[in-house]
């Protein structure tokens, strides 16, 4: 507000006062105006003539007369109001009229007082605080502060209310107040004040100079300061090397440490000087050294609160000790301190030893891989320890770098007196062979903190560069439905799955699978269990996405514990389940076997009748579960199954062609001419679109006929069957003759192979002896040829094996023996699918379009799960494994069994044996010696007639079967080819082998070598 505004405000204020005066003011003027009195205006600071904008004002009338009443003194400018109080003082009367606290506009205000006569006084509103500037602070034993202060009532005015007092405030607390004389005026230039102030305990605080003017306005200026009244102090002493490594232990074997440092933390705000005496750190210093000025060893140099000081010392205490560093300090505040700083160093002269030296612990193996390797070393050290991590691993054996390489420990952690030091990560680039041993050791210079070398022996590590090998997998679907067990092989929408993966690896294996394509979830990992074969089991995978969907991929990574990885995409289908049951097919009986059951043998043996069923689908569905749930009829005659139920069993189920077996108890009463059973078969099927049907229940009626088989005679039906056997292509005719000749040939070749092996063993022995003789002394001319033929390894290399026959005989003998196919050694779960292929197309023998390699798994069908299976054990094995000699061998066995059946019927039955026993013997031998027991789920015992009828076309040309087996050679990859395939692919025919090795008399004596003498039943019954 400018000066004109001040005057306008004052005029208005005074006009209001005048207007408000009462008319009776004229009577006041009638009083004695000669009275002697003074008028002035005070503020709350009792400063005359000035007030702050927001303050109180007191109009004072000082009357030189006693006993004046308040009614006698009037404030003319306030409606001629009487004064508020009058009090005597030293013969005078002091009357006051107070305006309470309030905000007044800037300007000057005049008050008129009448006591007989009138007098006036003026007050000016001062709203401008003093301007304070601190020009310097000297923080010595007493604090000295310099300042400049200027006071005025408004900007640009030379008038002021005066500087009344100064206050000095430290950290919000007034430490000094100075009342200034009235003569101070409106400014102070170069003012200085000294005072004692308390210490701030090394904490920075604000120091303020506050100036108050006559109107009570305050101006201030502040700066941060630290008041230092404390002497220096030291903490955290320790000895260190120049690189900062701590020295807690020393060893006599290392000698003096010339560049050691006695380090400590100094607490000081403004360090001026530091001197130190380090004579106790070397036992050679027998006298106290002069204090050395080492102030420059602190960082920062003047400390500024806390600093680390590094005093150079010669550390020569081979037996340890507790030396003292004596330090004298002085700061810029004049504070002095004499410090005695204790240190401790222990002697350690015991070498640390390595307890374990390991890489990735893979089961019981210490292993390294191609990359990302780490090594852990556990060092036993009860002394100085390994805090400095002065330990290195020599990587020369694994890194292909000229001059070698080493790496420092990443960390060494302490547990008791053991230190675990970790090294890595590093690759292996020197190209060692998988399964080889790599030896690693610590580098020279590895030591404990005292300097003692680490004692250890090199460690051996198994090197693994091969990824895990996938063997098989299985997926089991889980859905909360009543028929859950029946549809486990078919995962369905909303359910979960259990995935099992079988892999093999030398090390422990884990598996990570991404299920996002098949389920509402992502990636999951598991550890695999097992010794050689590892089983990785993922459980509760789901819920599965909506189906039906086909060929969904599950990416899987198999990772061994050194990081070798194998990736594979597994496929699965997701089916859907219909909500409502319906009729999707029915059963018809194709045939039954035997046609009737002999009553006479009921008391001696347990009979079975087999009914071949066919599922006739009303839509494109295939059964995935079949079970007989109940039967009506004479079920008491049946054997008990599943606890207490007497029901028939469905063989080869689920299938479009299941077989119902009614197994009767031995010793049942006369059943009459027939028994009738009506059975309910529960069927769950699946469409080609991936829809699973709810269970449907179909009733099937089975008739079981019985007859009396006369002893010692053959009826017309049996005679007709017997004649059919005798004239079959398997028993007689060109096919039978060819089978006989080929079997004789293979028997001869087997004898030759056994002799060949014996000759090779003899040659090896001869050559080994020759090698010993040649090693003892130089050979003479008589033994030169033998020595020339002996290899340095003792293997047979004489002329006997160098005539060009070795490779041919090796191939031929492998062909004859049908050496094992790798997957036949332990796993034959694919046989179940093989059976289904045969059932759907029996005339193809076993369905040669069946791909064995897709059906390898852990399960084995049959009783001897641990027994190795020879490819020649059965006709099915021989064809499935491309074993041509096995095919001929089994066809010949089948021919002999058929002739044995003729022999039984023509020679044994007339003596009183029931014909049934010949049938049973024939069927049993077919099962055991031709098909093999692994196929016991198929009812061969009572189905030989039907099987031979279906196989008639194939058996009419035995060479056709052989050609089918040979044609399969190109369908398997090179790794699984049989010896027979290798011979065919190399153009070596059976005929050429026979021609080459049956000429002349040289081999004539071998034809009967170790041959097996067996009865020829075909010859016994006159069949050639």
Secondary structure, DSSP 4 states (H G I P E B T S, - for coil): --HHHHHHHHHHHHHHHHHT--TTHHHHTTS-TT--EEEEEE-TT--BTEE-SEEEEEEEEEESSSS--GGG-EEGGGTTEEPSEEEEETTEEEEEEEEEEEE--SEEEEEEEESSSEEEEEEEE---PPEEEEEEEEESSSEEEEEEEE--SSTT------EEEEEEEETTEEEEEEEPPGGGTTEEEEEEEEE-----TT--EEEEEEEEETT--EEEEEEEE-------EEEEEEEE-TTS-B-SEE-TTT--EEEEEEEEEEEEEEEEEEEEE-GGGBTT--SPPPPEE-GGGEESTTEEEEEEEEEEEEEB-TT-B--EEEEEEEETTS-EEEEEEE--BEE--PPPEEEEEESEEETTEEEE-SSSEEEEEEEE-SSS-STT---EEE-TTT---TT--EEE-SEEEEETTEEEEEEEEE---S-PPTT-EEEEEEPTT-B-TT-PBPB---EEEEE-----EEEEEEEEEE-SSTTTGGGTTS-BTT-EEEEEEEEE-SS-EEEEEE-TTTBS--EEEEE-B-SSEEEEEEEEEEPBPSS-EEEEEEEEEEEETT--EEEEEEEEEEBEE-SS----EEEEEEEEESSSEEGGGTTTS--EEEEEEEEEESSSEEEEEEEEEEEES-GGGBPPBTTTB---EEET-SSTT-EEEEEBPTT-----SEEEEEEEEEEEEEETTSEEPPPEEEEEEEEEEEE---TT---HHHHHHHHHHHTSTTTSSHHHHHHHHHHHHHHHHHHHHHHHHHHHHHHHHHHHHHHHHHHHSPPPTTTHHHHHH--TT----SGGG-SS-HHHHHHHHHHHHTPPPGGGTT--THHHHHHHHHHHTGGGTT-TT--GGGG--S---SS-TTS---TTS-HHHHHHTT-HHHHHHHHHHHHHHHHHHHHIIIIIGGGT--HHHHHHHHHHHIIIIII-GGGTTS-GGGTHHHHHHHHHHHHTTHHHHHHHHHHGGGGS-GGG--HHHHHHHTT--HHHHHHHHSSSSTTGGGTTTT------HHHHTT--
